[in-house]
Amino acid sequence: MPAFHRHPIAIALVAIALLLLIGSTVAIVPETKQGVVVRFGDPKAIINRFRPNETFGKTGAGIILRWPFIDQIVWIDKRVLSVEMERQQVLSTDQLRLQVDAFARYRIVDPLRMYIAAGSEERVSDSLRPILGSALRNELGKRPFAALLSPERGQVMQNIEAGLDRVARQYGAEIVDVRIKRADLPDGTPLESAFTRMRTAREQEALTIRAQGAKQAQIIRAEADANAARIYSDSFGKDPQFYDFYRAMQSYRYTFAPDRQGQTNMILSRDNEFLRQFQGR
């Protein structure tokens, strides 16, 4: 009789033990993960560590061997992770209370430091979340509300990203991007008051632009009149008869101009001095 039939339980236990041994010895490293090999609580090695501009398929992913029942692998994501900030109330320099939603994206670049400082990705996110809120309040508190609607917003985001990245480096992470999703005024009186102030500011700006335009127009018109008078004076000095003829043509132009019905009626004597230019030399 075969041994399998004589001792089925023992053979099953041996097979289970072999499977457990193989499972604790062989590990499959995904492309999207990096790991810290921990032995009795002490990190020993880094598996499939993140490297900038690495080529997919040529990383440290694949099958690896470890000491069974001794080595434990702490898996850490290599992909870009996100931390969402809870809605914050920020007071701008023009005394507007803003309701701001923001988020930051980061990546673990030093898994050993992350394991020692935080232990897991969730703790990194929990540590960065209040820092993001604090950096956002400090940066937006230095600027008026209109700065969020202008190109200055890019500089605001860069300052917040730089400040947050300094903290993230302590946890083995780097900040990839920081963005404000929404920045709203509270509903009700504050919102209407802000709209009124913005409308008043734009109207004052429009009045200033119109006044400057009128001033420039007067200056240009005065300069043109002065140049015209100078040209007339020079012409009169060089040829008085031409100047007299030109001035007579100007008076004819305005005198004989048609009225609103397109007609002009005038009765004058042919030897009238006003019509001397029509008499020839």
C-alpha positions in Angstrom: 0.0 0.0 0.0 1.5 3.4 -0.9 2.8 5.6 1.9 0.4 8.4 0.9 -2.5 6.2 1.8 -0.9 5.1 5.1 0.0 8.6 6.4 -2.1 11.2 4.5 -2.2 13.6 7.4 1.6 13.7 7.8 2.1 14.2 4.1 -0.5 17.1 4.1 1.3 18.7 7.0 4.6 18.5 5.2 3.1 20.0 2.1 1.6 22.9 4.1 5.0 23.4 5.8 6.8 23.5 2.4 4.2 26.0 1.1 4.7 28.2 4.1 8.5 28.0 3.8 8.3 28.9 0.1 5.9 31.7 0.8 8.1 33.2 3.5 11.2 32.8 1.4 10.1 34.0 -2.0 8.5 37.5 -2.5 7.2 39.1 -5.7 8.1 42.8 -6.0 5.5 44.8 -8.0 6.7 47.6 -10.3 4.6 50.2 -8.4 6.1 49.2 -5.0 9.3 49.7 -3.1 10.1 47.8 0.1 12.1 47.9 3.3 13.4 44.6 4.5 13.0 44.5 8.3 14.7 41.9 10.5 13.7 41.9 14.1 12.6 45.5 13.8 15.8 46.6 12.2 15.8 47.7 8.5 18.4 45.8 6.5 17.8 46.5 2.8 15.8 48.5 0.3 14.0 46.7 -2.6 13.1 48.4 -5.9 13.9 51.9 -4.6 12.5 54.8 -6.6 14.9 56.4 -9.1 14.0 59.5 -11.2 13.4 58.8 -14.9 13.7 55.0 -14.4 12.5 52.8 -17.3 9.4 50.7 -16.7 10.5 47.0 -16.8 14.1 47.7 -15.8 13.6 48.4 -12.1 14.2 46.1 -9.2 10.7 44.5 -9.6 10.4 40.7 -9.8 11.1 37.7 -7.6 13.4 38.0 -4.7 14.5 35.7 -1.8 14.6 36.5 1.9 15.3 34.7 5.1 12.1 32.8 6.0 10.2 33.8 9.1 12.9 36.4 9.9 12.7 39.1 7.3 9.5 41.1 6.9 8.9 43.5 4.0 7.2 46.8 4.5 5.7 47.8 1.1 5.7 51.5 0.1 4.1 53.0 -2.9 6.3 54.4 -5.6 3.5 56.3 -7.4 2.5 59.9 -6.8 0.2 60.1 -3.7 -2.2 62.7 -2.7 -3.0 64.5 0.6 -6.3 66.4 0.8 -6.6 69.4 3.1 -9.8 70.0 5.0 -11.5 73.3 4.2 -9.6 76.1 5.9 -10.7 79.6 6.7 -8.1 82.2 5.7 -8.1 85.9 6.5 -6.6 87.9 3.6 -4.9 91.3 3.9 -8.1 93.1 2.8 -9.9 91.5 5.7 -11.8 88.9 3.7 -12.5 85.5 5.2 -11.9 82.9 2.5 -13.0 79.3 2.5 -10.1 77.4 0.8 -9.8 73.8 -0.4 -6.4 72.6 -1.4 -4.4 69.4 -2.0 -0.8 68.4 -2.4 0.8 65.5 -4.4 3.9 63.8 -3.1 6.1 60.8 -3.7 8.2 58.7 -1.4 11.8 59.0 -2.6 13.6 57.7 0.5 11.8 54.7 1.9 14.2 54.1 4.7 13.8 57.6 6.1 10.0 57.3 5.7 10.0 54.0 7.6 12.1 55.4 10.4 10.3 58.7 10.7 6.7 57.7 10.0 6.4 54.0 9.5 3.6 54.1 6.8 2.3 56.3 4.0 -0.8 57.1 6.0 1.2 58.7 8.7 3.1 60.8 6.2 -0.2 62.1 4.8 -1.4 62.8 8.4 1.8 64.7 9.1 1.7 66.8 5.9 -2.0 67.7 6.1 -1.7 70.2 9.0 1.5 71.6 7.6 -0.2 72.2 4.3 -3.0 74.1 6.0 -0.6 76.2 8.0 1.5 77.1 5.0 -1.6 78.0 3.1 -2.9 80.3 5.8 0.5 82.0 6.2 1.0 82.6 2.5 -2.6 83.7 1.7 -2.6 85.9 4.8 0.1 88.1 3.2 -1.9 88.9 0.1 -5.3 90.3 -0.9 -8.1 88.2 -2.3 -7.5 89.6 -5.8 -4.0 87.9 -5.8 -5.8 84.5 -6.2 -7.3 85.8 -9.5 -4.1 87.1 -11.0 -0.8 85.7 -12.2 0.5 86.2 -8.7 -1.3 83.0 -7.8 1.5 81.0 -9.4 4.1 82.5 -7.1 1.8 81.8 -4.1 1.7 78.1 -5.0 5.5 77.9 -5.5 6.0 79.4 -2.0 3.6 77.0 -0.4 5.2 74.1 -2.3 8.7 75.0 -1.2 7.7 75.3 2.4 5.9 72.0 2.4 8.7 70.3 0.6 11.2 71.2 3.4 8.9 69.4 5.9 8.2 66.4 3.5 12.0 65.8 3.2 12.1 64.9 6.8 9.7 62.0 6.0 11.6 60.8 2.9 9.1 62.4 0.6 9.2 65.1 -2.0 6.3 67.5 -3.0 5.4 67.2 -6.6 2.6 69.8 -6.8 0.3 71.9 -4.6 -3.0 73.3 -5.9 -5.9 75.3 -4.6 -9.2 73.7 -5.7 -11.5 76.4 -4.5 -11.3 79.7 -2.7 -14.7 81.1 -1.9 -16.1 83.9 0.2 -18.7 82.9 2.8 -22.3 83.3 1.6 -24.3 86.2 2.7 -23.2 89.7 3.7 -19.4 89.1 3.4 -19.8 88.0 -0.2 -22.0 90.9 -1.2 -19.7 93.3 0.6 -16.7 91.9 -1.3 -18.5 92.3 -4.6 -19.4 95.9 -3.7 -15.8 96.7 -2.9 -14.6 95.1 -6.0 -17.1 97.0 -8.2 -16.2 100.3 -6.5 -12.5 99.7 -7.0 -13.0 98.9 -10.7 -15.2 102.0 -11.1 -12.5 104.2 -9.5 -9.9 102.6 -11.7 -12.1 103.3 -14.8 -12.5 107.0 -13.7 -8.8 107.3 -13.3 -8.1 105.8 -16.7 -10.7 108.2 -18.3 -9.2 111.2 -16.6 -5.7 110.3 -17.7 -7.0 109.8 -21.3 -8.7 113.2 -21.2 -5.5 114.8 -19.9 -3.5 113.2 -22.6 -6.0 114.3 -25.3 -5.9 117.9 -24.1 -2.1 117.8 -24.2 -2.1 116.4 -27.7 -4.8 118.8 -28.9 -2.9 121.8 -27.4 0.4 120.7 -29.0 -1.4 120.2 -32.4 -3.0 123.7 -32.1 0.4 125.2 -31.3 2.0 123.5 -34.3 -0.8 124.6 -36.5 -0.5 128.2 -35.3 3.2 128.1 -35.9 2.7 126.8 -39.4 0.1 129.5 -40.1 2.5 132.1 -38.8 5.4 130.8 -40.9 3.1 130.7 -44.0 1.9 134.3 -43.4 5.4 135.5 -43.1 6.5 133.8 -46.3 3.5 134.5 -48.5 0.8 136.8 -47.1 -1.5 136.3 -50.1 -1.5 132.5 -49.7 -2.3 132.9 -46.0 -5.2 135.2 -46.9 -6.4 132.8 -49.5 -6.2 129.8 -47.1 -8.1 131.7 -44.4 -10.8 132.7 -46.9 -11.2 129.1 -48.0 -11.6 128.0 -44.3 -14.3 130.7 -43.8 -16.1 129.6 -47.0 -16.0 126.0 -45.8 -17.9 126.8 -42.6 -20.1 129.5 -44.0 -21.4 127.5 -47.0 -21.7 124.2 -45.1 -25.1 122.6 -45.7 -27.6 122.6 -42.9 -29.4 119.5 -41.5 -31.6 119.4 -44.6 -28.5 119.5 -46.9 -29.2 123.0 -48.2 -27.5 126.3 -47.9 -29.1 129.6 -49.1 -27.2 132.9 -49.1 -27.8 136.2 -50.9 -24.8 138.5 -51.3 -23.8 141.2 -53.7 -21.3 140.1 -56.2 -18.9 142.9 -55.3 -19.1 141.9 -51.6 -15.7 141.9 -49.9 -16.4 138.4 -48.5 -16.4 137.0 -52.1 -13.3 138.6 -53.2 -11.5 135.3 -53.7 -14.1 134.4 -56.3 -13.3 137.5 -58.4 -9.7 136.3 -59.3 -6.7 138.5 -59.4 
